[in-house]
Amino acid sequence: MERPLIGVVGNLLVAEGGFSPGLERNYVNNDYVSAVERAGGIPVVLPVVRGQDIAEAQVSCVRGLVVPGGYDIDPLLYGEEPTRSLEYVYRDTDIFQLRAVKTALKLRMPVLAICKGMQLLNVACGGTLHQHIGDLQGVFVQHSQNRKRHCPSHTVVAEGESLLSSLLGATFPVNSYHHQAVKDLGRGLAVTSRAMDGVVESIEMEGVSFVVGVQWHPEMMLTGGDEMLPLFLRFVEEAGRFSATAGA
Ligand SMILES: [Mn+2]
């Protein structure tokens, strides 16, 4: 099977200091690119653009979509007012990223959505988020870890049969860099695992080949071990199969 083109959805970063005051940079973290390459895909970065038609055209060029982590999503985009615990928001980026996710879903393209990416997947399907899980009763697990990025820090327990549990097992440790989480689930999505305090750690869409969202950072874990490799291998494999069926 030929290596499929995998789009890694971009982010905007406002550079600070030095010779670039206020310059915006279109970027992705290199761990995503490395993970896709290692799993047999051809990574391409899809930079943030203004136009909806351009975003749709970008996604139509690839056979699988990686939706990365980033800042908080503008809560107005899921029908809620910002709470006091909301952190930095970049609405232009959110709008682009939501368009990219919706385009991929419409095409039934394989999607691997990571951290904020999983939250975008949920919002794209009409779901909502907890803006700050530290404000919730009963959330006792440390979800913003203080250790190296590839090191797992808390346990995840799978719920029911899912693509995720078939790849990673019934319970496994993950790293954690989030202060928000899925609240109301979007249409067509199922929760496939939770942390010990009930926080949603992964979701997936039923009836499609591969639309998986994870709240942890498997691409970072890959820099220290192979535990998360099955997730990327299956994603790229399904993207290869999507290539074949897309007929392009
Ligand atoms: Mn977590």
Residues whose N, C-alpha, C, O or C-beta is under 5 A from the ligand:
A	BS01	MN	H143 N175 S176
